[in-house]
Amino acid sequence: MLASIIFKYLKFFIYKVARVLSYYPIFNNTVVVLSGGGFGNSINGKANYDFLKSRLNKNTVVLIAGKNDANTISLKSIKGIIYLHFSKKIITDNGIPFSVNLKNKIVVQTWHGIPIKKIGLNDQSLLARFGYLELQAMRHQWADTTAVICLGEHVRTLMMQAFDVSYKQTVISHSPYMQKVLQIGGIEKLEKKGEIEKIFYLPTYRDWVTDRSWDLLEDNNFIEFFVKKNITVYYKYHPLDADAMLKLLPSNFIKVDGDYVELLKECDCFITDYSSAFFDALLLDIPVFFYAVDYENYKKERGIYDEELYELICRLDGLKDEAEIEAAFVQAHIVGLTKIKDKYLPKLSVDSSAKKIIAYFE
């Protein structure tokens, strides 16, 4: 008991000291790319790093992440801690540790996708998971952020609500990751196709349930359909769910790690539940589907921003027999896509977006 109290106060003391010291940057010509907010090296963070590394000649660009990869400094290492706390310029796709004082820094937030599920202060489960003091600390970090990159007015409104940022802090622009997706491009697949050969499945995570009844890959009706039709299913789980142990799957089910966009563009359709990767598929003109068997419960526990999405896009949950499943894949490729694209994916200049972001770091 005494040891835990001492540890708590020691941690609080170190936190306060770090906040004071990190107000004074040492590395004025270093740009820190924080990738994944400590959860790992995200594809959005890697895109931020590649983007700045190729364009900044007078600055040192370092990549810091929760896991060690090539060209990556660990967030938990002494080097990573020093760079993150004492660099003048930071770009991140997630939260920044509260021990880093952002008041005297240039901080650009690109976030890691267009949110479908509620995030930040809108997340109904956040208070229970983190507590009031951490929520207040999060507010302060976002208040001291220089720029929040938003893909259009609708996303700007969502980010202002979710993190209590001001209108002036938000910047309408493609993030480096979205620029990358647009440059990769996709195969036009919005016309009806006779056969589906490749599917990409990417769900989000749930930290309030222990069973996996929400998971498409636990649904035997779909497993049997994919095997019978000889459809290759690529699947990728959320970093917080990446180590989930699944039942043994047939050989046409292939797990994907790391960057998936190049592979996604070759697929015939994309399936998710509440992941923002939904919009990656839209940008690539890949037909999208929802498999959300726990929709009502998820809406209650976490919250959904736009329930209309689940009315406009074909839902696969609830389909039982082969005929229903096949009919859904063949006939429902383009339902509601134009309306959703107009709302979430405005046509912005990639060159103009690049210049806006670079301007903060030159």
N, C-alpha and C positions, 0 to 999 in steps of 0.2 A: 504493500500500500504506500509506504513512505517513498520507496524507489520510484513508483509511478508518478507520484506528486513532484518529486525532484526532477524527473525526466520531463514532465509537462512544463515546468517553469524554466528549465534549461532550454528546451526547444523554443519557448516563447522569447527568451532572452536572445538567443541566436537569431531568431527571426527579426527581432527589432534592430539588432546590430546590423544585419544584412540590409535591411531597409534603409538605414541611415547611410551606410557606406556606399551602397549601389546608386545613391543619388548622384555620385560624382564619377562619371565615366572616365576610364583610362584609355580605352581603345576607340579613339574617335574615327579612325578610318577602317574599322572592322564592322562588317554587317553579319549579324548572327541570324541564321535561319533555324528557327525552332520547329522541328517537325514532329507532328503527332502529339504535342503537349505532354510527352513522357510516356505515352502508350506504345510507342514504337516509331519506326520511320515511315510516315504516311506517304502515299503517292502525291498528295497535295504539297507536302513539305519538300519532297524531292523535286517537284516541278518548280517551286519557289527557288530552290537552290540552283537548279540548272539554268533557270531564267536569269538570275542575278549574276551567276558565275560567268555567263557568256557575254554579259553586257557591261559589267563594271571592271574597269581596268585599274582605277586608282584606289580601290578598296579591297581589303582581304575579306573573302566570303567564307564563313565556316558553317558547317551543318551540324546541329546538335539534335540528338534524338534519344529516346528511351532505350533503344537497342543499338548495339554496335554493328554497323554495316560498313561497306567500303566508303571511304571519304567522310566518315561520320565520327563525331566526338560524342561520347556517352554523356547524357545529362547528369549522371550520378558521379562522373569523374571530377577530380579537382580542376582539370583543365576546362571541362564543360561548365562547371559552376562559376569559375572566374570569368570566362568569356561571356556567359549569359548575364551575370550581374554587372559587369563593368564595361560592356560595349555600348557605344552611343546609339547604334542603329540595330533594330530587331524587326524581322518579319516572321509571322507565325500563322499557322492554320488552326490553332487551338488555343487553349488557355495558357497563361504564363504563370509560373510559380509566384505565389503572393510575396515571397521574400525579395523579389526583384522590384525595386522602386522605378517606376516608369516616368515619373514627373519630368525628369531632365533628359529624356531620351526621345528618339524618333521611332515610333512603333507602328507598323502596318499590320493589320489583321485581315487575312484573306478567308478565314474560316475554312471548313473542309467539306463544303457542299451547300446546296440550297435545301434548307430544312423542310422536311415533311412532318416528322414528329416534333413536338415542342421542345425547345432548348432553353438554356439559361434560366432566367427568372420566370419564364412561362412553363418550365418543366414542373409538373405537379408533384413529382417524386423527389425533387431536388432538396427541399428543406429536410425531409426525413433522412436522405442519404448523407447530406453534408453538414447541416446545422446552420443556424442563423449567422454566426460570426463568419463562417466561410462565405456565405452568400454576400455579406457586406464587403468582405475583402474582394470578392469577384467584381462587385459594383465599382470599387475604387480602381481596380486594374483597368476595367473597360473605360472608365471616365478619363483615365490618363493615356488612353490609346490615341495616337495621332490620326490615323485613318482606318476606317472599316470599309473594305472593298465589297460592294454589293452589285449583283448582276440585275440591275433594273429597279424600278420604283417599288415593286411589290416586295422584293427581297429587302430593300432598304427599310420598309415599314416593319417587316418581321424582325430584323436585327435591332432596330430601335426599341421595339417592344421587349425583345428577349434579353437585351443587355443594358437597357436604359442609357443608350448613347444618344448624343444630340444629332440633329440633322446635319450640322456643319461637319461632324466627324465622319459622316458617310460619304463615300465616293462611288459613283456609278461607273463600273468598269468590269471587264473580264479579269478574273484572277489569272496568274500564270498557268494554273492547271487547266482552266477552261480554255485559255488560248491554245494550250497543247492539244486538247480534245478537238477543237475546231480545225487545227492544222492537220491532225491525223485524218480527219474526215471519215465518213462511213459509206457503206454500199447502200444505195437506195433500196429499202426493203418495205416500203409502205404499201406497195401494191400486193394484192393477194398472191400467195405463193402456194403451189401445189404440195410441196413437201417441206417439212422442217427437219434439218439435219443437225443443227447445233443450237443449244440453249445455254444462256448464262443465268445462273441463280445466285443472288447476293442479298441475303436478309440482314436485318440489324440484330441487336442483342436485347435481352430482357434480364434484368438483375433481380426481379421479384418472383420468378418462377423457377422450379427445379426440373420439371418435365419438359420435353421437347415436342409436345403435341402441335405446336405452332409451325414446326419445321416441315417444309415440302418434302425433304428427303426422309421423313418418317412416315410419309403417306404412301402406303402400298399401292393404292390405285394409280398414282402417278409413276411410281417406280416401275410397275408392270407395263404401263403405257410406253414409257421411254425405252424400256428393254425390247418390247415387242416391235416398236417402230424403228429400232436401231438408231435412236437419237443420242448424240453425245451431249452430256450435261456437264458443263464446267460450273464449279461452285466455289464461292469464297465467303468465309464468315467474317464478321466484325472482329477487330483486334481483341476486344474483350471477350469474345466467344471463340477465338481462333483455335483453342486447344480442345474444343468439345470432341468427345469420343463418340463417333457415330457407329451405328451397326455396319457390318461389312456390306459394302455396296458393290454392285456389278461393275465390270471393267469399263463400261462406257460412261462412268461417273468419274470425273477428274478434278481433284482439288487444285485450286490456284492460289499461289502466294505472291505477294508483291503487286506490281503494276499490272493491271488487267485490261487497260483501254485498247491496246493493240489487238488483243484476243477478242474483246467485246465487239469490235467493229466487224469481225468475221462471222458473228453469230446471227442466227435468224430471228431470235427474240430474246427478251430480257425479262426476268421475273424477280420481284422483290416483295417486301411487305411494307416497310416504312423507311427504307434507306434513300438518302439523297442521291445515290448512284442512279436512281430512276432518271434524273435529269441528264446524266452522262449519256445514257442510252437515247434519250430524246434528241440530244445534240448530234448524235451519230445516225439519226433516222432509223433506229432499231425499234421495232414494235415492242411495246411494254405491257406487262400484265402484273396484277397484284395477286399474291397468295397470302391472305390475311385472315386466317381462321379465328384469331383472337382479337379481331378488330374492336369490338365493343369493350372488352377488358383493357386493351392497350389504350384506347381512347380515355378510359377512366383513370388508369394508373399513370400514364405518361402525358397523354394529350396529343391531338392531331391539329395542325394548323388549318388545313383546307380539306374539309370533308367532301367537297365537290369532286376532288380527284378520284375518290373511290366510287363515285357515281358515273364519271365519264370513262374511266379505264376499266377494261374487262377484268372481272374477278374470277380467279380460278378456284378459290376455296368453295367448298360445297359441291364441286363436281365429283361424281362417283364413277360413272361408267365410261367406257372407252369412247363411245359415240359423243357424249357431252364434251369430253376433254378435247377430242379431235376437232369438233365443231368450233370450240372456243378459239383454238389456235389458228384455224383456217379463216374464220370469218370476222374476227374482232380486232384486226391489226390497226385500224386507223380511227377507231372511235374516240372522239374528244381531243385528239392530238393537236389540232390547229388552235383550238381555244386555249389549251394549256400552254402551248409554245408562245402564243401572243402574250400571255399573262406572266410567264416566268422567264422566258428566254428572248428578250428583246435583241434586235440586231444591232450590235455594237461593233465599232471598228477595232480589230485586233491591234493594229499599229497605234491607234490612239490610246488604247488601254495600256499597252506596253510603256508608252511615254509617261502616262500618269503615274505608274508605279515606280519607274526608274527615277523620276524627279525627286522622290523622297530620299533617295540614297546617294545621289551624285554629289 
